[in-house]
């Protein structure tokens, strides 16, 4: 039908090109700038994204084998390694239990007020971990050490497991559980032998996210005086400015990140989880809680109060204690405006950079496009402090004129948060039928015009969702901003960190409150997106 339409229409369109006619013969639509141009753009972006990895490899090689061995295999590195490993080993399982348990109560039981609890358990994600730590240090000034780190990290990051687990539970086919029940399995046996294995991807993905956040977090652990690789690198950088010892710590941290990525890929497995067969999927059956109703409500209430209520209470308390003095417009207004400016510019740049990668992955999938995409995911898994150190070193040695400029800071934001945009743009492009592009081009529209009027318009909502997630991440980013921001830059995160480091908790409170208020709508959008993906 498309061929006939093209054959009738093309000769009647003045100036219709041969290529336009070709598009109407059922072949793939031409990309707006040609496959070669988009591939070249994607390759340049991938090479750019490998700068942090190249920096770590170069610094390790330039240090020399003997020096590198002496700096890496020393008691201090062993102590940091033990702290970091213990943090991951204790925090990740607790986050899995809280995230999966909360998701199961909300999605699969007759929990009273389950719709309200569904939002309440995602809400702690709106509070940056270093703000959470600030509130807990205010409540219990003696907090320090590994168990304090586990407490704060768990309360800050368990929603990273809860959100994907709840989305997966919402779309599981209940027929499998009904079959297991008909074979005589009880509710607990069905949960552990049927439901839990189907949550494997959500759990491994959530565990990876929690682990990477633990490796990258600086402010939360520095505030309770708990040393990890990231806090030690920052200390080295501040004391010796890009010293060799700090670079070697960064190489160990990168190695740790790559091990976690490989572990997640291995644990994900190759099992098939998609539903096949005809007919519509039934809604999951909610189990009665009976005498577990009150304990479940109390457990969720305690978790929500500790993770969300307590930080909000102490932030508001310090705001009230500071009075009108802490709301000096001359101080917080520039920080708010600069945060909005960097968040908006960084989100826009990330979406623009993400389009070529996503277009190749969806419209021209191949091993080449997968490799290009993978390079961005590897780089974004690196802590912000490693990316920041890489940009500091490269800009000073190769392009000193751009050091401590807004462009370098935005480039670092793009590399750190590109996957958040890629996932959304890919989803939007996959839902935009390429046949519409073919029809537009067969009617005489140039590839660029058909892209702008058809594909871009259909992808815009998904791209906007990706931009919102990148904006949220930039608002709460601290370490890369501290390293790369131009002189005179004051964001909400850096001003909060500056005030709280001076033990001016009242002065820091307005910046914490503004970060929470900016993050809350984005967190709700992330929660709604996960529900949309689950078809709810």
N, C-alpha and C positions, 0 to 999 in steps of 0.2 A: 504493500500500500504506500509505503514511504517512497519507493522508487517511482511509482506512477505519479504521485504528487509532485515529485521533483521534476519528472519529465515534462509534466504539463506546465509547471510554473516557471522553471528556469529560463526558457527561451523568451518568456514575456517580460522578464525583468531586465531593464536596461543596465548594462554593465555587469550582469551576473557573471561571475568568474567560473572557470572550469572546476576549480577546487570546491566552489560552493555546490556545484552539481554533484561532485563526488561525495560530498557529505550527505546528500540526499539518497545515495545508493545503499544506505544501511551500514556504512563504515563508521568507525568511531568519530565523534565530533573533534574538530581540530581545537587544540587548547588555545587560549587567548594569545599567547606569544610563541606558539610552536613548542613541540616536545623538547627540542634541543635547548631552546632558551630556558624553559622551566627546569630541565635537568641540570643545566649549567648553574642556575640560581641555587638549586637544591644542593649541588656539590659544594658551591662556595659557602653556603650556610653550614653544611656538615663540617667542612674544613675549619671554619671559624669556631664551631662548637667544640672542636678538639683541642683548642688552645690550652685549656686547663690541664688536660691529660698530657699534652706535649710539654707543658711547663714542668710538670712533676717529673716526667722522664728525663728532660734535659737537665734539670737541677740535680737529679740523682746521678746522672752520668758526669756532669761537670764537677760534682763534689769529689769524685774519685772513689774507687772501691774501698780502700782502707779507711778513709774518713767516714764514708757512709756506714760501713760496718760498725765502726767505733761509736757513731752517733745513734745508730738504731738499736744495737745490742748493748744497752746499758740499763742500770737499775731503774732510772726514771721512766724510760719507755715501758719497761715491764710493769711498773706501777700503774701507768696510764692505761696500758692494755688491760690489766686486771680490772681496773675501775670500769672501763668501757664495756668489757665483756660481761661483767657482773650486772651492769645496768641493763644491758640487752637481755641477758638470760632471765633476770627477775621480772623486768617490766613487760616484755612481750607476752609471756603466758598469762599474766594477770589481765592485760588488755584484751587478750583473746577470750578469756572467761567472761569478763564484764561485757565486752562487745557482743559476743554470740549469745550469752545468756539474756542480755537486755533485748536483743533483736527477737529472740524466740518468745519471750514474754509478750512483747508488743505485737508481733505478727501472728503468733500461733496459739495464743491462749485467750480466754475470755477475761482478760485483765480490764478492770473498770478504768475508764478514761484512757484507753490505749492510744487513741488519736493524740491526746495531749502529751502522753509520755513519749510518743514517737518523736515529737519535736523537741521535748525537754532533754532527751538523751543526746541529741545532736547539738544542742545549744552550747556546751562547753568549747566547741571548736571555734567559737567566736572570740574566745579569750586567749590571747597569745600566751605561750608557756612562761615567758619572763614576767608577764603581768600576774599570772597565777602564782609564780614563785614570790613575787613582791607581796601579794596578799597573804600568803602563808607565813612569810618571814615577819610580817606585821603582827599576825596572830600568835605565832610561836617563834620569838627571836632566836631561840637556841637551835633552830633547825640547821643541820649540816650533815654531810656524809652520805653514804650509799642509800640508806633507807629513806632519807628525806628526798633524795633524787628520784627514787622509785615512786614514792608517793606523788610527787608533783608531776612527774612524767606520765604516770598512769592516768591521773585525773585530767591531764591536758590532751592525751593522745588516744584514749580508748574509743572516742567517736570515729577515729579512722578505721576501726574494725567494725563498729556498730553499723555505720551507714551502708557499706557494701553487703554486710551480712543480712541486714533487714531487707535490702532490695532483693537479694537472692532468695531469701525465705518467702518473700511475697510472690515470686513467680515459679516456685517449685510445683511440679505436677503432683497433686495429692493422690493420684491413682496409684503411685508406687507405694505410698504409705498405707493406703487402703488394702493393697495386695499383701503387704507385710502383716497387717493386722488380721487379715483373713487366714493367714498361715499360723496364727497363734502368738505373735510377738506382742509384748506389752508396750505401753507408751515409752518407757525409758529405753527398751531395746530398739524400738523403731527410731528413736532420736539418735542413738549412738551408731546403729548399724545402717540406717537409711538416710536420715536427714543430714547428719554431720558430714558424711563423705561427699554429699552434694554441695557442701559449703567450702570445699577445699580451695577453690580458686579465690573466693572472697576472703578466706582466712589467710592464705599465703600472701595475697596482695596487701591486705591490711597489715599483716605482720611485717612485711617489707617496708611499708610506709612508716610504721612506728619505729622500726630499727633505723631507717635513714634519718628520721627526725631526731632520734636520740644521738646519732653521730654528729649531726649538724648543729644541735642546740648549744648556744653559748650563754645567753643571758640568764636563763633559768638556773643553770648549774653554777655559774659564777656568783650568783646572788646568795647561794647557800654554801659557798666555798667547797664545792665538790669538783675535783679536778678530772677532766676528761681530755681526750686528744684536742678537741676544739678549744677548750679554755687554755690549754697549755700552748697551743699554736698562737693564740691571740696574745698571751703573755709574752712569748718569745718575740712576736712582731713588735709589740709596744716597747719592749726593752732594748732590742737590738736592731729593729727595722729590717725585716726580711733576712734574718740571720740564717746561716746554714742549718743550725739545729732545728729551727722552725720548719724549714723546707723538708728535712728528713721526717719530721713528725707528720707533715702533710702527705708524704709518700706512703707512710704506714697507714694513714687514714684512708687514702684512696684504695690501697690494697684491700683494706677491710670492706669498703663499699663494694668493690668488685666481687668479693667472696659472697656477700649478701645477695647480690644480683644473681649470681650463678646458683646459689642455694635456692632462691625463689623459683628460678626456671626449672630446676631439678624437682623440687617438691610439687610444682604445679602438675606434672605428669601429662599424659596424652589421652586421658579418659574423655569420653564424649558426654556432655551434660545437656545438650539440646534435646528438646522434646520432638519426637517424630510421630507420624500417624495422623489420621484424619480426625475431625471433630474439634470442638472448642474445649479448652482446658477449664476444669471446674475450679471454683474458689477453694482455697485451703480450708480445712476444718479447724475451728478453734476449740481447744481442749478446755474443759471446766477446771478451775483451780481449787474449788471447794475450800478446804481449810488452809490452803496455801495463799489465798487471796490477800489476807492482811500482811503476812510476812513478805510477800512479793511487793506490795505497795510500800511497806516500810523500807525494804532494801533499795528500791528505786528512788525513794524520797531521800534516803541518806546519801546515795551516790550523786544525785542532782544537787543537793545542798552543798556537799563537799566540793564538787567540781565547778559549780556555777554560782550557787548562792553565796558561798563564803567569799570568793573573789569580788563579786559585785558589792557585797555588804561592806568590805573593807575599803574598796575604791570610793564608794559613796561616803563612807565615814571620814576618809581623809579629805575628800572634797569639801564636806561640811566643816571639818576642822580648820581647813585653810581659809574658809570664808571668801569674801570678794577679792582678797589679795591675790589668790592663785589664778584668778580669771582675768589677769591683765591681758588685754587684747594685743598689746605690743609684743607680748611674748608668745602666746599660743596661736594667734591668728597667722603669723608667717609660717609656723610649723604646719598648721592645718592646710594652708594653701599650697605649700611646697609638697606635702604628702599627696594631696589631690593631683597636683601637676605631675609628679613623678609616677604616681599610680596610673593616671590616664595615659601619659606618654608611653610608659612601659607596656601597658596592656595593648595599646594600639600598635606599637612596634612589634610586639610578640605575635599578634594576629596576622599582620602583614607578612612577617617572616615565616609563619607557619603554613600559609596557603600553598606555596610551591611544593613543600614536603607532602602535605595532605593530598594535594591534587594528583601527584605522582602515585601515591600509595593507593588511592581509590580508583582513579581512571586508568592508570597504567601500572598495575601491580607486577612486581618482578623481584628477584633477589636483590637487584641493584637498589630499588626503592626501599626495600626492607633494611638493607645495610645503612642507607642514608638516615632512615628514621631511627635505627638503633643507636647511632652515634649521638643523637640528641638525648635519648633516654639515659645513656651512660653518663654523659656530662651533667645532666640535671640531677643525677643521684649524688653528685659530689656536694659536700658541705659548702655553704656560701663563703666560708673563710678561705677555702682552697681556690675557688673561682676568683675571689677578691685578690688573693696573693698573686695569682697568675696574671691578672690584668694590671696589677701594680707593677710587676716585674717587666712584663712585655711592653707596657706603655712607656716606662722610664727608659728602657734600653733601646727600643725601636722607634717609638713615636713620642718623644718626650713632650711635644706640644699638646697632646691630648690628655696627659696625666691630670687627674683630679678635675675632669670636666664632666658635664652632665651626660655627654654622649657615651663615655666609658661606663658610667654607672647604669645607664639604660641598657647598654649592650650586655652588661652582666646580668641584669634582670631578665633580659630575653633568654639568655642561655639557661638560667636557673629555672625558669618557669615555662619554657616552651612546650613541654609535654602536656601541661594543663590546657593549653590552647589547641595542640595537635589532636588530642582525643576528641574534643568537641567539634573541631572543623571537619575531621574525618567522618564523624557521625552525621553532620549536616550534609556533606558532599555525598555520602552513601545514600541518603534519603532524597537527593535531587536527581531525578531520572535523567540519564544522559540523552534519552530520546527527545527530551524537550530541547536540548541544545542542538540536536540534529535537525529537528523541525525548524528551529529559528534560523539556522544556517542555510537550510534548504530554501527558506523563504527570502534569502538574500542578505541576511544580517551577517556582518563581519564577525569572525570568531571572538574578538574583544567585546563587541557590542552584545553578542548573544551571551557571553560570560557575565557581563555586568547586569544585563536585564533579566536573565533567567537563573543561571547558576548562583550568582552572588546573592540575588534576592532570596532564593530558597535557602541558602546557607546562612543568611544573616542572623536568624535567631540562635542557631547553635554557636556561631562565632561570638555573638554577644554574651552567651553563657560562659564561653571560654575566657573572654575578656574580663568578665566579672570575677572569675576565679583567680586570674593573674593579678587583678587589681587588689584582691584580698591578700594575696601572698606578699605583694610589694608593700602594702600598708604595714604589715607585721614583720618585714624583713629588717634584721639588725646588723649582722656581722659584715656583709658585703657593703652595706651603706656606710658603716663606720670607716671601712678601709678606703672606699672609692669616692665618697661624696666630696664635691668641691668645697673649698673654704667658704664658710658662711652659710652652708646648708644646714637647715634645721628641720628634720622631719619629726613626726609625732614619736616614732620609735627611738630616735637618737636623743631627743629632748627628754623623753621619759627615762632613758638609760642614764643620761647625764645627771638629772635631778636625783634619781634613786641612788646613784653611786655616791652622791654627796649626802646621803641619808636625809634628803629633803623630801620625805614621803608626801607631805601635803602639796608641795610644788609638782610632784610627779603625777599625782592623782588625776588632774584634768586631762593630761595626755593619755593616760590609761583609759579613762572613760570615753574619750573621743575615738580611740582605736577600737574599743568594743562596739561603740555605736556605728562606726563605719563597717565593721566586720559582720555585724548581726544580719543585715539583709543578704549579704553574700553567702553566709552560712545557710540561711533558709533557702536561697536559690540552689545551692549545692544539694541540699536535702530533697528539694522538689525534683531536681534533675534525676537523682537516683531513683525516685519513685516513677518518674516518667519512663526511664529506661526499663524498669521492671513491669511497665504496662499497667500501672495503677493510677 
